[in-house]
Amino acid sequence: MISDYDKGVVTDALAERVLSECHRRNVPALVKPKTSRLFAYRGATAIVCNAKEAGFFVTRQLDDDESVAQAGRSLLAHFGCAAVVITRGAEGLSVFEDSAPAGFHVQATSREVSYARVGQAGVDHAVHGRQVFDVTGAGDTVLSVLALAIAARAPMRDSAMLANAGAGVVVGKLGTSTITPEELLAAVRDLR
């Protein structure tokens, strides 16, 4: 798993070594790329990016489902990977696989709530989803939970649903947060 923050730690040479070793050992390689190294991540198992990054990669704004689908298919071809996951904030996430002609979408489990709601009466989560307080770390949570599920040999659809549920928990916390296994299990139970 590589989450490139474009700080100089992940070089083209390092990315190539990691991906080559993953291929040699038949280990899935998941990448959250930055624009300065787009060619270094070709051949990764999965690429995870947000809609703004995906739009930048394909040089157009992604403002509807069709533009996201076109970007997903373009990125699959560009990276030569098995899957592209595009996180879409309040819209959830969209997944495109090389083995399927059409992608699939996972609805968000959270909804944006302004800070003005803090301290007020609770919201019925069964009707409205979880409250969103801070989106910091949501993309990294998607990447890490997705990687964990894929490493456990879960199908991509199930992995994406778990990753989305994990991100839904993290955005419901103030500040940069993590998710525990118990919180992930509770979030999955809430989906039923």
Residue, then its C-alpha position, 0 to 999 in steps of 0.5 A: m500500500i502506497s499513499d503518496y503525499d508528494k513529499g519526496v519520500v516516494t520516488d519513481a524508483l521506490a514505487e517501481r521497486v515496491l510494485s515489482e516486488c508485489h508482482r513477483r510475490n503475487v501481493p496486491a498493490l494499492v496506491k493513492p497517487k499524486t499527480s507528479r508520479l502518475f506513470a510510476y504506478r502503472g500496474a498497481t492492483a488498485i488505484v484510489c483517488n478522490a473525484k477532484e484528483a481523478g478529474f485532474f488526472v483526466t483533465r476534466q471536471l467530474d460533475d455527474d455519474e457519467s463523467v465519473a464513469q468515463a474517468g474511471r474507465s480512462l484511469l483503468a486503461h492509463f494505470g493498467c490496473a485491476a481496479v480504480v476507486i474514486t471517492r466522491g465525498a457525500e456521494g460515496l464511492s465508485v469502483f471500476e474493474d478491468s473485469a467488468p464492463a460497468g462500474f458500481h457505486v457504493q452510497a455514502t453512509s454519512r451526511e454533512v452536518s454543520y458545526a452549528r448542530v454540535g451539542q443539539a439533539g441527536v439525529d435518527h441515523a437509521v433515516h439520515g446516516r451518520q453525521v460528518f464532522d471532519v473529512t480529514g483522513a477519509g481517503d486514507t481510511v478507504l485505502s487502508v480498509l480496502a487493502l485489508a479486505i483485499a488482503a483477506r481475499a474479499p471480493m472488490r465489491d465487499s471490500a469497497m463496501l467495507a472501506n466506505a463504511g470505515a470512512g463513514v465512521v472516521v468522518g463522524k469524528l472531530g480531527t484526524s481519526t482512526i477506526t477500530p475493528e469494533e467500530l468497523l463491525a458496528a458500522v457494517r451491522d448498521l448497513r443491514 
